[in-house]
């Protein structure tokens, strides 16, 4: 469902979630996920630098 909302397939979501893959969400993906969840993209980031 999330993949369809942000315009990617399930395989892409699986790659992002796998610690073995270097695939990451882009800023555009994060913005679309935030819209889907009804929050701000800032909610995905730590308040202070790591």
Secondary structure as the mmCIF struct_conf table of DSSP 4:
data_model
#
loop_
_struct_conf.conf_type_id
_struct_conf.id
_struct_conf.beg_label_comp_id
_struct_conf.beg_label_asym_id
_struct_conf.beg_label_seq_id
_struct_conf.end_label_comp_id
_struct_conf.end_label_asym_id
_struct_conf.end_label_seq_id
HELX_RH_AL_P HELX_RH_AL_P1 UNK A 2 UNK A 6
TURN_TY1_P TURN_TY1_P1 UNK A 7 UNK A 7
HELX_RH_AL_P HELX_RH_AL_P2 UNK A 10 UNK A 17
TURN_TY1_P TURN_TY1_P2 UNK A 19 UNK A 20
HELX_RH_AL_P HELX_RH_AL_P3 UNK A 27 UNK A 37
TURN_TY1_P TURN_TY1_P3 UNK A 38 UNK A 38
BEND BEND1 UNK A 39 UNK A 39
HELX_RH_3T_P HELX_RH_3T_P1 UNK A 41 UNK A 44
BEND BEND2 UNK A 45 UNK A 45
BEND BEND3 UNK A 47 UNK A 48
#
